[in-house]
Amino acid sequence: MTDEPALPSAPEEPGYTAEGVPTFDSVREKIETRYGTAIGSSELAAETPEGRAVEEQYAARQKAAAERLEQIRESMRDHGDS
């Protein structure tokens, strides 16, 4: 038996178990970070002129779609009475 110094073990990466499995806290942290980034990006996009234009276009399309759907329903009611 020789007195050799023990090799240092590989340092554990934070957020992972010794087996390399991510911990619940690290997974939650990643999800919360991605969610926060997505929310922030959408808020910033809504503040730009381009973002507002897209929202206005979407609202106009939704209104047109609702009007067209009402026309279709009305025509179906008219044909049902015949």
N, C-alpha and C positions, 0 to 999 in steps of 0.2 A: 504494500500500500504506500503510494507516494502521496505527499501532501501537495497535490495540485489544487490551485484555486478553482473554485466552481465557476463555470462559465455563466455569465449573467444571462438570465432568461430574457427572451424578447419582451419588450415592454408591451403591456396590453394597450390596445388602441381604445381610446375612450368611446363609449357607446357600444362596445362589443364585449361579449363574454370571452373567456379564455378559448372556447371552441370556435370563436369567430362568428357567433350568432349575434345579430343586432339586438340591443336591449329595447324594451318597450319605450323607455324615455327617449332614446335616440330616434326611434321611428316616429314617435309623436312630435319631436322637435323638427324633423324633416318635413312632416306633413304641415305643421303649423307655419313653417317658414315658406313653403310653397304656396299655401293658402294666402298668407299675408302679401306675398309678392304678386299673386294674381289679383287680389283686391286692390292693391296699390296701383297696379298697372291699369286696371279698368278705370279707376278714379282719375288717374292722370290723363288717360285717353279721352275721357269725357270732357276734360277741361280744354282740350285743343279745339280749334275751329273745325278740323277734319272730323274729330270725334263727335262734335255736336251735329255736323252735317249728316253723318251716318245715322245718328239717332233720329234726326228729323226725317230722313228717308225711310227708316224703319217704321216710324209712326205713320207716315203717309201710306206706306204699303199696307200696314195693318188696317188702317181706316178703309182703304180701297177694297181690301179683301172682305172686310165685314159688310161693306155696302153691296158687293157682288154676291156674297152669300145670301144676303137678305133678298136681293133680286131673284136669285134662284129659288129660294123658298117661296117667295110670292108667286112665281110662275108655276110652281108645283101645286100650290093651293088653287090657283085658277084652273089648272087642268084637272084637278080632283073634283071640282064642282060640275064639270061638264057631263 
